[in-house]
Amino acid sequence: MDLTSEEKKILLAAARNSILSLFETVTIEKPDYKKHPVLKSHSGAFVTLTENKRLRGCIGYIIGDKAVFETVCEAAIQAAKYDPRFSPVRKEEIKDISLEISILSKPFPLNCYDEIELGKHGLILQEQGRRGLLLPQVPIEHKMNKEEYLDAICQKSGFNKSYWKEKELKLSAFTATVFSEEEI
């Protein structure tokens, strides 16, 4: 998704204000969709919270069934309050939390593991009623090679890490427009 710098700022401010709204009355202004029609388009989105460069929460939606602006606001609240890996964010933490937003393309099937491009493709594994997702920036941030990335998606989905070696998995991939408060 092509976003202008202004549109990225709108989404980041809306995500931060959505989190603040958990603790105080905050007005979250909807954008002028005539001026920024891309923010009305439907797209999946994830919001990642970090505190002192350590993951503090990350939740999102693979497919957006509403305006991406609204999807980002909901994902921010979910990441702050409901990520099962962490306790809910406390008001006093907000000043130390940085936000990163990933706007997802529609998922597409991968025919083989060789098609995976590190840093470009996020992965989705759905198998035996389990599902896991890794954002495209994960292998870069964690200095993973392709085999380690496949190990990680298997573990995230609840399988042993070498599960991908046992059978050819049906993976989907997606790309993402990723931006953070630190960049804007």
C-alpha positions as CSV (number, residue, x, y, z in Angstrom):
1,M,0.0,0.0,0.0
2,D,1.4,3.4,-1.0
3,L,1.1,5.8,1.9
4,T,2.3,9.3,2.1
5,S,4.3,10.6,5.0
6,E,1.2,12.5,6.2
7,E,-1.0,9.3,6.0
8,K,1.6,7.4,8.1
9,K,1.6,10.1,10.7
10,I,-2.2,10.0,10.8
11,L,-2.2,6.2,11.4
12,L,0.6,6.4,14.0
13,A,-1.2,9.2,15.9
14,A,-4.5,7.3,15.8
15,A,-2.8,4.1,17.1
16,R,-1.2,6.0,20.0
17,N,-4.4,7.8,20.8
18,S,-6.3,4.6,20.7
19,I,-4.0,3.2,23.4
20,L,-4.3,6.4,25.4
21,S,-8.1,6.1,25.2
22,L,-7.8,3.0,27.5
23,F,-6.8,5.4,30.3
24,E,-8.3,8.8,29.6
25,T,-10.7,10.6,27.3
26,V,-9.0,11.1,24.0
27,T,-10.6,12.2,20.7
28,I,-9.5,10.1,17.8
29,E,-10.2,12.2,14.8
30,K,-11.1,10.3,11.7
31,P,-9.2,11.4,8.6
32,D,-10.7,13.2,5.7
33,Y,-11.3,10.2,3.5
34,K,-11.7,12.5,0.4
35,K,-8.2,13.8,0.9
36,H,-6.8,10.4,2.0
37,P,-8.9,7.7,0.3
38,V,-6.3,5.0,0.9
39,L,-7.1,5.2,4.6
40,K,-10.6,4.1,3.8
41,S,-9.5,1.0,1.9
42,H,-9.8,-2.4,3.5
43,S,-6.5,-4.0,4.4
44,G,-5.0,-6.2,7.1
45,A,-2.8,-4.4,9.7
46,F,-0.7,-5.2,12.7
47,V,0.5,-2.9,15.4
48,T,3.7,-3.7,17.2
49,L,4.5,-2.2,20.6
50,T,8.1,-2.1,21.8
51,E,9.5,-0.8,25.1
52,N,13.2,-0.1,25.2
53,K,13.5,-2.0,21.9
54,R,11.9,-5.2,23.4
55,L,8.6,-6.5,22.2
56,R,5.7,-5.4,24.4
57,G,2.7,-6.5,22.3
58,C,1.8,-7.3,18.7
59,I,-1.7,-8.0,17.4
60,G,-3.4,-7.4,14.1
61,Y,-5.7,-8.7,11.4
62,I,-4.6,-10.6,8.3
63,I,-7.6,-9.4,6.3
64,G,-9.2,-6.0,7.0
65,D,-13.0,-6.0,6.9
66,K,-13.2,-2.2,7.5
67,A,-11.2,0.9,6.7
68,V,-7.5,0.4,7.4
69,F,-7.7,3.5,9.7
70,E,-10.2,1.6,11.9
71,T,-8.3,-1.6,11.7
72,V,-5.1,0.1,13.0
73,C,-7.0,1.7,15.9
74,E,-8.5,-1.7,16.9
75,A,-5.1,-3.5,16.5
76,A,-3.4,-0.9,18.7
77,I,-5.9,-1.5,21.5
78,Q,-5.6,-5.2,21.1
79,A,-1.8,-5.2,21.2
80,A,-1.8,-3.0,24.3
81,K,-4.4,-4.9,26.3
82,Y,-4.9,-8.4,25.0
83,D,-1.6,-9.9,23.7
84,P,-1.6,-13.1,25.7
85,R,2.2,-13.1,25.9
86,F,2.2,-9.9,28.0
87,S,0.3,-8.2,30.8
88,P,-1.8,-5.2,29.7
89,V,0.1,-2.0,29.1
90,R,-0.1,0.4,32.1
91,K,-0.7,4.1,31.7
92,E,2.8,4.9,33.1
93,E,4.4,2.8,30.4
94,I,2.9,4.6,27.4
95,K,5.6,7.3,27.3
96,D,8.3,4.6,26.9
97,I,6.4,2.6,24.2
98,S,7.2,2.9,20.5
99,L,4.8,1.9,17.8
100,E,5.3,0.2,14.5
101,I,2.5,-0.4,12.0
102,S,2.5,-3.0,9.3
103,I,-0.2,-2.7,6.5
104,L,-0.6,-6.0,4.9
105,S,-1.2,-7.0,1.3
106,K,-3.7,-9.7,0.5
107,P,-2.2,-13.1,1.3
108,F,-1.2,-15.3,-1.7
109,P,-0.2,-19.0,-1.8
110,L,3.5,-20.0,-2.1
111,N,4.2,-23.0,-4.3
112,C,7.5,-23.9,-2.7
113,Y,9.9,-22.7,0.0
114,D,12.2,-21.3,-2.6
115,E,9.7,-18.6,-3.4
116,I,10.2,-17.1,0.1
117,E,12.0,-13.8,0.0
118,L,13.4,-12.8,3.4
119,G,12.5,-9.3,4.4
120,K,9.8,-9.1,1.7
121,H,7.4,-11.9,2.6
122,G,5.5,-12.4,5.8
123,L,4.4,-16.0,6.3
124,I,1.1,-17.5,7.3
125,L,0.8,-21.2,8.2
126,Q,-2.6,-22.8,8.6
127,E,-2.4,-26.5,9.3
128,Q,-4.4,-29.0,11.4
129,G,-6.6,-26.2,12.8
130,R,-3.6,-24.2,13.9
131,R,-2.4,-20.9,12.5
132,G,0.7,-18.8,12.9
133,L,1.9,-15.5,11.3
134,L,5.2,-13.9,11.1
135,L,5.7,-10.3,9.7
136,P,8.2,-9.8,6.9
137,Q,10.5,-7.8,9.2
138,V,10.9,-10.7,11.7
139,P,13.7,-12.6,9.9
140,I,15.7,-9.4,9.3
141,E,15.3,-8.2,12.9
142,H,16.4,-11.6,14.3
143,K,19.0,-12.3,11.6
144,M,17.3,-15.5,10.4
145,N,18.1,-17.4,7.3
146,K,15.3,-19.1,5.4
147,E,15.5,-22.3,7.4
148,E,15.3,-20.5,10.7
149,Y,12.3,-18.5,9.4
150,L,10.6,-21.7,8.5
151,D,11.5,-23.1,11.9
152,A,10.0,-20.0,13.5
153,I,6.7,-20.1,11.6
154,C,6.3,-23.8,12.6
155,Q,6.9,-23.0,16.3
156,K,4.6,-20.0,16.1
157,S,1.9,-22.4,14.8
158,G,2.4,-24.9,17.6
159,F,4.4,-27.5,15.8
160,N,8.0,-28.6,16.3
161,K,10.4,-26.4,14.6
162,S,11.5,-28.9,11.9
163,Y,7.9,-29.7,10.9
164,W,8.4,-28.1,7.5
165,K,11.1,-30.7,6.8
166,E,8.7,-33.5,7.4
167,K,6.1,-32.4,4.8
168,E,5.7,-29.7,2.2
169,L,3.6,-27.1,4.1
170,K,0.9,-25.0,2.5
171,L,2.2,-21.6,3.3
172,S,0.7,-18.2,2.3
173,A,2.8,-15.1,2.0
174,F,2.1,-11.4,2.1
175,T,4.0,-8.2,1.8
176,A,3.7,-5.2,4.1
177,T,4.2,-1.5,4.3
178,V,6.0,-1.1,7.6
179,F,6.6,2.2,9.4
180,S,7.3,3.4,12.9
181,E,7.2,6.5,15.0
182,E,11.0,6.5,15.1
183,E,11.1,6.9,11.2
184,I,8.4,9.5,10.8
